[in-house]
Amino acid sequence: MAVHNPIEGMRGACLIVLNSKLYGLETVIKAKWRDFAVHVCVDGGANTLFDATDIIERSTYIPTYVCGDLDSIRPEVLQFYQQKGSKIVHLPNQNATDLIKTLDYLMQHEIFSTNQFSSAYALNALWGRFDHTLGNISTLYSFATSHNIPIYLLSEDSLVFLLQPGRHIIKVDTGFEEGHCGLVPVGLTCKSCSTTGLEWNLERSSMEMGKLVSTCNLLKKGATEVTVENSDPVLWTMSHTLIS
C-alpha cells in the first residue's frame, strides 16, 4: 500500500521550477522554499525564478542546480546564479526534454538517494503549450517505470501525479483541498478501479479514454483520505487552494 500526502509532502522534497509562467505559484515558492531540501531550475526556469523575486529578496532564493541544454536561460540570470553558488549542469542531449534530463541527472548522481528524498514537485508543469503539458505527463509514466520516486506536477490550481497499479491512500485533510478531483487513465485502459472517499466512487470499474473516466468528481464532504485500488496506471488530479 502506498500513502500519498501531496500537499504536506513538500517538506524534504525536491522543488523543480520549469520554464513557464508561474501564475501565482511564486506564493508557493516563497512560502515553502525552506521546506524543500533541494531546489532545481530547469533551463529557462531560472529566468522564471529570477523574475519572480525582486532585487532585495533574490539572494534568498538561490537554486541548488540549474540544469538543461541552457539555450533558454538569459546570460545575466546564468551569471547571477553561478556567482551565488548554484551548480550549472549542461545537459545537451536533444532526444529528451529538459525535465527528463534533469530527473535522470538527479538520479544518476544519487542526489535523490543521498538526501533521502521521497518525491519531487515540478512547478508550472500544466500550463502553456499543450504538447509541453503532454510531455510532462508522459514524464510521470516514463520516470515511474525506471525509478520509484513520485513526481508531482503543480499548477496554480491543480496537482497531478501517477498512481501505479496497487492500493493507495491519498491524504486530503490539510485544508488546502478545493474539492474537485479525478482519476484518468492516459494511453491505456485501467481494467479495474475502486475508490472510497469520493462523491461518486468507483467499484471495480473499467476506465478508458473515450469511455468511462472519473473527471469532475468531488471529495466526499468530511473525508480525510481517499483510497484507490487500480489494476493499471491512472492519473490522480485534484484542485488546491495553495495560492488563494
SEBAMAR-241417 format. One record per residue (C-alpha): residue in one letter; x, y, z. Coordinates in Angstrom, 1 decimal, padded with zeros to 4 digits, m for minus. Each point is the difference from the previous one (the first is absolute). Last residue first. Example, Ala and Ser with C-alpha at 12.3 -4.5 7.8 and 13.67 -1.06 7.14 Angstrom:
<rs>
aa:s; xx:013.7; yy:m001.1; zz:007.1
aa:a; xx:m001.4; yy:m003.4; zz:000.7
</rs>
This chain:
<rs>
aa:s; xx:m005.7; yy:031.7; zz:m002.5
aa:i; xx:003.4; yy:m001.3; zz:m001.2
aa:l; xx:m000.1; yy:m003.5; zz:001.6
aa:t; xx:m003.7; yy:m000.4; zz:m000.7
aa:h; xx:000.2; yy:m003.4; zz:m001.7
aa:s; xx:m001.8; yy:m002.0; zz:m002.7
aa:m; xx:000.7; yy:m003.7; zz:m000.3
aa:t; xx:001.2; yy:m002.3; zz:m002.8
aa:w; xx:000.9; yy:m003.7; zz:000.4
aa:l; xx:001.4; yy:m001.5; zz:m003.2
aa:v; xx:m000.5; yy:m003.7; zz:m000.5
aa:p; xx:002.4; yy:m003.0; zz:m000.4
aa:d; xx:m001.7; yy:m003.5; zz:m000.2
aa:s; xx:m001.8; yy:m002.3; zz:002.4
aa:n; xx:m001.1; yy:002.8; zz:002.3
aa:e; xx:m001.0; yy:000.2; zz:003.7
aa:v; xx:m000.6; yy:003.6; zz:001.1
aa:t; xx:m000.6; yy:001.2; zz:003.5
aa:v; xx:m000.8; yy:003.6; zz:000.7
aa:e; xx:000.8; yy:001.6; zz:003.4
aa:t; xx:m001.4; yy:002.5; zz:002.5
aa:a; xx:m003.5; yy:m000.1; zz:m001.4
aa:g; xx:m002.4; yy:002.5; zz:001.7
aa:k; xx:m002.0; yy:000.7; zz:m003.2
aa:k; xx:001.0; yy:m002.6; zz:m002.7
aa:l; xx:002.7; yy:001.3; zz:m002.2
aa:l; xx:m001.5; yy:000.9; zz:m003.4
aa:n; xx:000.0; yy:m001.4; zz:m003.5
aa:c; xx:000.2; yy:002.1; zz:m003.1
aa:t; xx:001.9; yy:m002.7; zz:m001.8
aa:s; xx:m000.3; yy:m003.8; zz:000.7
aa:v; xx:000.5; yy:m001.4; zz:m003.5
aa:l; xx:m002.4; yy:m002.4; zz:m001.7
aa:k; xx:000.2; yy:m000.4; zz:m003.8
aa:g; xx:002.0; yy:002.1; zz:m002.5
aa:m; xx:003.0; yy:m000.3; zz:002.2
aa:e; xx:m000.2; yy:m003.2; zz:002.0
aa:m; xx:m001.2; yy:m001.0; zz:003.4
aa:s; xx:m001.3; yy:m003.4; zz:001.3
aa:s; xx:m001.8; yy:000.2; zz:003.3
aa:r; xx:000.7; yy:m002.4; zz:002.9
aa:e; xx:m002.1; yy:002.3; zz:002.1
aa:l; xx:000.5; yy:003.7; zz:m000.7
aa:n; xx:m001.2; yy:002.7; zz:002.5
aa:w; xx:m002.0; yy:003.0; zz:m000.9
aa:e; xx:000.3; yy:002.5; zz:002.9
aa:l; xx:003.4; yy:m001.4; zz:000.7
aa:g; xx:001.5; yy:m001.4; zz:003.2
aa:t; xx:000.2; yy:m003.6; zz:m001.2
aa:t; xx:001.3; yy:m001.3; zz:m003.3
aa:s; xx:000.0; yy:m003.1; zz:m002.3
aa:c; xx:001.8; yy:m000.3; zz:m003.4
aa:s; xx:000.1; yy:m002.9; zz:m002.4
aa:k; xx:001.1; yy:m000.4; zz:m003.6
aa:c; xx:001.9; yy:003.3; zz:m000.2
aa:t; xx:000.3; yy:000.3; zz:m003.7
aa:l; xx:002.9; yy:001.7; zz:m001.7
aa:g; xx:001.3; yy:003.3; zz:m001.3
aa:v; xx:m001.1; yy:002.1; zz:003.0
aa:p; xx:m002.2; yy:m001.5; zz:002.7
aa:v; xx:m001.7; yy:002.8; zz:001.9
aa:l; xx:m001.0; yy:000.3; zz:003.6
aa:g; xx:m001.6; yy:003.3; zz:001.2
aa:c; xx:m000.2; yy:002.7; zz:002.6
aa:h; xx:m002.0; yy:003.1; zz:001.0
aa:g; xx:000.0; yy:000.9; zz:003.6
aa:e; xx:002.2; yy:003.1; zz:000.5
aa:e; xx:002.5; yy:m001.9; zz:002.1
aa:f; xx:002.1; yy:002.4; zz:002.0
aa:g; xx:m001.5; yy:m000.9; zz:003.4
aa:t; xx:002.7; yy:m002.6; zz:000.6
aa:d; xx:m002.4; yy:m003.0; zz:000.2
aa:v; xx:000.2; yy:m001.7; zz:m003.4
aa:k; xx:002.5; yy:m002.8; zz:000.6
aa:i; xx:000.1; yy:m002.4; zz:m003.0
aa:i; xx:000.1; yy:m003.7; zz:000.9
aa:h; xx:001.0; yy:m002.4; zz:m002.8
aa:r; xx:m000.5; yy:m003.6; zz:m000.9
aa:g; xx:001.8; yy:m001.4; zz:m003.0
aa:p; xx:000.8; yy:000.8; zz:m003.6
aa:q; xx:002.0; yy:003.3; zz:m000.2
aa:l; xx:m001.7; yy:003.2; zz:000.9
aa:l; xx:001.4; yy:002.9; zz:m001.9
aa:f; xx:m000.1; yy:003.6; zz:001.1
aa:v; xx:m001.9; yy:003.2; zz:m000.6
aa:l; xx:m000.5; yy:003.1; zz:002.1
aa:s; xx:m002.3; yy:002.8; zz:m001.1
aa:d; xx:m000.7; yy:003.7; zz:000.6
aa:e; xx:003.1; yy:002.0; zz:m000.8
aa:s; xx:001.7; yy:m003.0; zz:m001.5
aa:l; xx:001.8; yy:m002.9; zz:001.6
aa:l; xx:001.3; yy:m003.2; zz:m001.5
aa:y; xx:001.0; yy:m002.5; zz:002.7
aa:i; xx:002.7; yy:m002.6; zz:m000.7
aa:p; xx:000.1; yy:m003.1; zz:002.1
aa:i; xx:003.5; yy:m001.6; zz:000.3
aa:n; xx:000.2; yy:m003.8; zz:m000.6
aa:h; xx:002.1; yy:000.3; zz:m003.2
aa:s; xx:000.0; yy:m001.6; zz:m003.4
aa:t; xx:m003.7; yy:m000.7; zz:m000.7
aa:a; xx:m001.1; yy:003.0; zz:002.0
aa:f; xx:002.2; yy:002.3; zz:m002.0
aa:s; xx:m001.6; yy:m000.9; zz:m003.3
aa:y; xx:m003.5; yy:000.3; zz:001.3
aa:l; xx:000.4; yy:003.3; zz:001.8
aa:t; xx:002.1; yy:001.3; zz:m002.9
aa:s; xx:m003.0; yy:m000.6; zz:m002.3
aa:i; xx:m001.9; yy:002.6; zz:002.1
aa:n; xx:002.8; yy:002.5; zz:m000.6
aa:g; xx:000.0; yy:m000.7; zz:m003.7
aa:l; xx:m003.8; yy:000.4; zz:m000.1
aa:t; xx:000.4; yy:003.4; zz:001.6
aa:h; xx:002.7; yy:001.0; zz:m002.4
aa:d; xx:m002.3; yy:m001.1; zz:m002.9
aa:f; xx:m002.7; yy:002.1; zz:001.4
aa:r; xx:002.0; yy:003.2; zz:m000.1
aa:g; xx:m000.3; yy:002.0; zz:003.2
aa:w; xx:m001.0; yy:m001.3; zz:003.4
aa:l; xx:000.2; yy:m003.4; zz:001.8
aa:a; xx:003.6; yy:m000.1; zz:001.1
aa:n; xx:000.0; yy:003.3; zz:001.8
aa:l; xx:001.9; yy:m001.5; zz:002.9
aa:a; xx:001.6; yy:m003.5; zz:000.0
aa:y; xx:m000.2; yy:m001.5; zz:003.4
aa:a; xx:002.4; yy:m002.9; zz:000.9
aa:s; xx:m000.5; yy:m002.9; zz:002.4
aa:s; xx:001.4; yy:m002.2; zz:002.8
aa:f; xx:003.3; yy:001.6; zz:000.3
aa:q; xx:002.6; yy:m001.8; zz:002.1
aa:n; xx:002.7; yy:002.6; zz:m000.6
aa:t; xx:002.4; yy:m002.6; zz:m001.2
aa:s; xx:m002.7; yy:m001.8; zz:m002.0
aa:f; xx:m001.3; yy:003.0; zz:m001.9
aa:i; xx:003.4; yy:001.5; zz:m000.8
aa:e; xx:001.2; yy:m003.5; zz:m001.0
aa:h; xx:002.0; yy:001.5; zz:m003.0
aa:q; xx:m001.9; yy:m002.2; zz:m002.4
aa:m; xx:m003.4; yy:000.9; zz:001.6
aa:l; xx:000.5; yy:003.8; zz:000.0
aa:y; xx:001.3; yy:m000.2; zz:m003.6
aa:d; xx:m003.0; yy:m002.1; zz:m001.1
aa:l; xx:m002.4; yy:002.5; zz:001.5
aa:t; xx:001.8; yy:002.8; zz:m001.8
aa:k; xx:000.1; yy:m001.8; zz:m003.3
aa:i; xx:m003.7; yy:m000.8; zz:000.3
aa:l; xx:m000.9; yy:003.6; zz:000.8
aa:d; xx:002.3; yy:001.4; zz:m002.8
aa:t; xx:m001.9; yy:m002.2; zz:m002.5
aa:a; xx:001.7; yy:m002.9; zz:m001.7
aa:n; xx:001.7; yy:m000.7; zz:m003.3
aa:q; xx:001.8; yy:003.4; zz:m000.1
aa:n; xx:002.8; yy:m001.1; zz:002.4
aa:p; xx:001.9; yy:003.1; zz:001.0
aa:l; xx:m000.3; yy:m000.3; zz:003.8
aa:h; xx:002.1; yy:002.9; zz:001.4
aa:v; xx:m000.1; yy:000.0; zz:003.9
aa:i; xx:000.6; yy:003.4; zz:001.7
aa:k; xx:000.4; yy:m000.5; zz:003.8
aa:s; xx:m001.4; yy:003.0; zz:001.7
aa:g; xx:002.5; yy:001.9; zz:002.1
aa:k; xx:m001.1; yy:003.7; zz:000.0
aa:q; xx:002.4; yy:000.8; zz:m002.9
aa:q; xx:m001.5; yy:m002.7; zz:m002.1
aa:y; xx:m003.5; yy:001.2; zz:000.8
aa:f; xx:000.8; yy:003.5; zz:m001.1
aa:q; xx:001.9; yy:m001.0; zz:m003.1
aa:l; xx:m002.7; yy:m002.3; zz:m001.3
aa:v; xx:m002.6; yy:002.8; zz:000.6
aa:e; xx:002.1; yy:002.6; zz:m001.8
aa:p; xx:000.5; yy:m002.4; zz:m002.9
aa:r; xx:m003.8; yy:m000.8; zz:m000.4
aa:i; xx:m000.9; yy:m003.6; zz:000.4
aa:s; xx:m001.7; yy:m001.5; zz:m003.1
aa:d; xx:002.8; yy:m001.9; zz:m001.8
aa:l; xx:001.4; yy:m001.5; zz:003.3
aa:d; xx:m000.2; yy:m003.6; zz:m001.2
aa:g; xx:m001.4; yy:m000.8; zz:003.4
aa:c; xx:000.7; yy:000.3; zz:003.7
aa:v; xx:000.4; yy:002.9; zz:002.5
aa:y; xx:000.7; yy:m001.6; zz:003.4
aa:t; xx:m000.1; yy:001.0; zz:003.6
aa:p; xx:m002.4; yy:002.9; zz:m000.8
aa:i; xx:000.5; yy:003.3; zz:001.7
aa:y; xx:m003.0; yy:001.6; zz:001.6
aa:t; xx:001.2; yy:002.2; zz:002.8
aa:s; xx:002.3; yy:001.9; zz:m002.3
aa:r; xx:m003.0; yy:001.3; zz:m002.0
aa:e; xx:m001.7; yy:001.6; zz:003.1
aa:i; xx:001.3; yy:003.6; zz:m000.5
aa:i; xx:000.2; yy:m000.1; zz:m003.8
aa:d; xx:m003.6; yy:m001.2; zz:m000.4
aa:t; xx:m001.0; yy:m003.6; zz:m000.5
aa:a; xx:m002.3; yy:m001.6; zz:m002.5
aa:d; xx:002.3; yy:001.1; zz:m002.9
aa:f; xx:002.9; yy:m002.0; zz:001.3
aa:l; xx:m002.1; yy:m003.1; zz:000.5
aa:t; xx:m001.4; yy:000.1; zz:m003.5
aa:n; xx:003.3; yy:000.8; zz:m001.5
aa:a; xx:001.4; yy:m003.1; zz:001.8
aa:g; xx:m002.9; yy:m002.0; zz:m001.4
aa:g; xx:001.6; yy:000.8; zz:m003.4
aa:d; xx:002.3; yy:m002.9; zz:000.5
aa:v; xx:m001.7; yy:m002.3; zz:002.6
aa:c; xx:000.5; yy:001.7; zz:003.4
aa:v; xx:000.6; yy:m002.3; zz:002.9
aa:h; xx:m000.4; yy:000.5; zz:003.8
aa:v; xx:001.0; yy:m002.6; zz:002.6
aa:a; xx:m001.3; yy:m000.8; zz:003.4
aa:f; xx:m003.4; yy:001.7; zz:m000.4
aa:d; xx:m001.6; yy:001.3; zz:003.1
aa:r; xx:002.0; yy:003.2; zz:000.0
aa:w; xx:m001.4; yy:001.0; zz:m003.3
aa:k; xx:m003.7; yy:m000.7; zz:001.1
aa:a; xx:m001.4; yy:003.6; zz:000.4
aa:k; xx:002.2; yy:001.6; zz:m002.7
aa:i; xx:m000.4; yy:m002.7; zz:m002.6
aa:v; xx:m003.7; yy:m000.4; zz:000.8
aa:t; xx:m000.7; yy:003.7; zz:m000.5
aa:e; xx:002.1; yy:000.0; zz:m003.1
aa:l; xx:m002.7; yy:m002.5; zz:m001.2
aa:g; xx:m002.2; yy:003.0; zz:m000.8
aa:y; xx:m000.2; yy:m000.4; zz:m003.8
aa:l; xx:003.5; yy:m001.5; zz:m000.1
aa:k; xx:000.8; yy:000.5; zz:m003.7
aa:s; xx:002.0; yy:m002.7; zz:m001.7
aa:n; xx:003.5; yy:m001.4; zz:m000.1
aa:l; xx:m000.1; yy:m002.6; zz:002.8
aa:v; xx:000.7; yy:000.4; zz:003.7
aa:i; xx:000.8; yy:m003.3; zz:001.8
aa:l; xx:m000.2; yy:m000.3; zz:003.8
aa:c; xx:001.4; yy:m003.2; zz:001.5
aa:a; xx:m001.6; yy:m001.4; zz:003.2
aa:g; xx:000.9; yy:000.4; zz:003.6
aa:r; xx:m003.3; yy:001.6; zz:000.9
aa:m; xx:m002.2; yy:000.1; zz:m003.1
aa:g; xx:m002.0; yy:m003.0; zz:001.2
aa:e; xx:m002.5; yy:002.2; zz:001.7
aa:i; xx:m001.9; yy:000.6; zz:m003.2
aa:p; xx:000.5; yy:m003.4; zz:m001.7
aa:n; xx:m000.4; yy:m002.2; zz:003.0
aa:h; xx:000.0; yy:m003.4; zz:m001.7
aa:v; xx:000.0; yy:m003.4; zz:001.7
aa:a; xx:000.9; yy:m003.0; zz:m002.1
aa:m; xx:m001.3; yy:m003.5; zz:000.9
</rs>
